[in-house]
């Protein structure tokens, strides 16, 4: 019986120390990146993601951003996340192809060169002018396949579809950008 009481007393002490953070419901996670702070496109997007997580959780989860080299050398992000030393990494999965070729599917395929072409044609090749891109894959697309892009504009957005050998492979695409007339 005294063993159980000792255990319960220890558990109660542990709970007392953890209670303030838990009671407030606040957490802070660290997110490391492989690019410089405020780097156009991906660097700005990393900060935007961190800020958005804070907004969506009403400030209960704060994500603190660390640019490449500030906390972790850029190419060690995945190892540090897997080891539990940091909570998030904002990088390209294709950096880790040596670990598994399947990582190519997480960064090399979705919208690939279509996103670059849309950015070139409608956002003057300026990543800071790109607000969002989304679409639905209606068939598998593999690296190296030639796609035909069909796009039309309206209201600061570009709608698009992509075909591979006449077969619809990307449908319902939407590309939002900042129009130069509004800058």
N, C-alpha and C positions, 0 to 999 in steps of 0.2 A: 504493500500500500504506500509506503513512504517513497518508493521508486516512482510510482505514478504521480504523486504529489510534487516531487522534485521536477519531473518532466513538465508538468502543468505550470509550475512556477517559472521555469525557464521559457516556456512558450509564451506566457503572459508578458514576461520582460521583453521578449523579442517583439511582440505585438505593440507594446508601448513605444518602443523606439521607431517603429515603422509607421505608426498611426498618423502623424501629422501629414506626411505626403499622401498616404492612402486616403485619409479623410478629406483632404482637399481635392483629390482626384486629379492631381497634376503629375505629368510625366515630361521628361525631356529626353529626346533621342538625338543621337549624333548621326549626321549624314555626310559621308565623305564623297568627293567627286574626283574625276580624273582630269579635270580641266581647271583653268584659272577662274578665280572669282569674277563674276559678271562677264564672262566670255560670251560674245554674241551667240544667241541660239541656245545651245545646251547649258551653258553656265548660268544664263539668265533664267532658263527654264527650271534649273535645279532650285534656285532661290524661290521662284514662283511656286513650285511644288511644295517646298517647305512652308512657305507662307500660307498656302491653301489648306494644308493639313491642319495648321493652327486655327484657321478660320472655321473649318468644318467641324472641329472638335471644341469649338468655343474656348479655345486657349488651353484646354486640358492636356493636349499633347503638343508640346513645342518641339519643332525640329530645328536643330542648330546645324548650320551648313559649314563644312570645312572644305575649302578648295584643295586641289592637288598639292600635296606636300605640307599642308598646314598641320595635319594630324597623322596622316598615313601617306607613304609614297604611293602615287597614283596606281601603279600596277599591282599593289598589294590589297586593294579594296576588298575583293571577294574573300581572300584568306582572313582578313580581319573581321569581316561580318560572320563568316563561318565559325571563327574562334570566339565570337561573342564579345569582341573588343569594341565594336561599334554596331549600331543597330541597322543602318541603311547605307546603301551605296548607290550613287547616281553615275553610271558609266555605261559602256557599251558591252553587251554580253559577248560580242565577237572577240573581245580582248582575251577571253578565256577558252578559245577554241582548242588549245592544247589539252585542256581538261576533258572536253567533250565536244565533238563536232556539232552536236545538237544545239549548242549555244548560238549558232548562226541563225537559227529560226527566231531568236529573240531580238535581233538587231539588224540583220542584213536583208530580210525579206519584206516586212511590212512597209508598203508604199515606196521602199527603196528609191530608185531614180525618179519615180513619179513625183515624190515630194520635192526633189531637187528641181525637176522640170517646172513644176507649178511655181516654186519659189523664184526661179529664173524668169518665167514669163509674166508673173503677176505681182511679185514683190521685189522686183529689181535686184534679185540675188541678195537681199538684205534679210538675214534671219530675224532681226529685231522687228520686222514688219509682219512676220508670220504669227498669227494668233492661235490657230488651231487647224488640225487636219484629222479627218475621220473618214472611214469607209467600211464596207463589209466585203470580205472575201467570199465570192460565190463559187470559186474553184481553187485548187492548189496552184500556186505560182512558185517556181523554183529559180534559184540564181542562174542568170545567164539567158533566161527566156526573154525573147523580144515581145514587148507589149505595145499595143496601139492605144494611145491616150485620146479620149474624147472629152473636151471640157468646154463649158460655157459659163458666162459671168452674169452677175446680177446682185445688186444690194451689198457690195463689198464682200461677196462670196463667190467662189467658183465651185460649180457642181461638176463632178467628173465620173467617168467610167473607164475601165480599161479592158481591152480584149487581147487574147493570145490566140493567133490563128483563127480569128473570127468568133471565138468562144468567149463569152463574158466571164471575166475572172475577178474583177473588182467592181462593185456596184454601190450606188448610193453615196458616192464620195462627196465630201464637203471640205473646202479649203478656205479658211477665213484669213484675211490679211488687212493691213492698214493701207488704205488708198492714199497715194501721194497727194491727192487734192486736199486731204484732211490734215496733212503734216504741216 
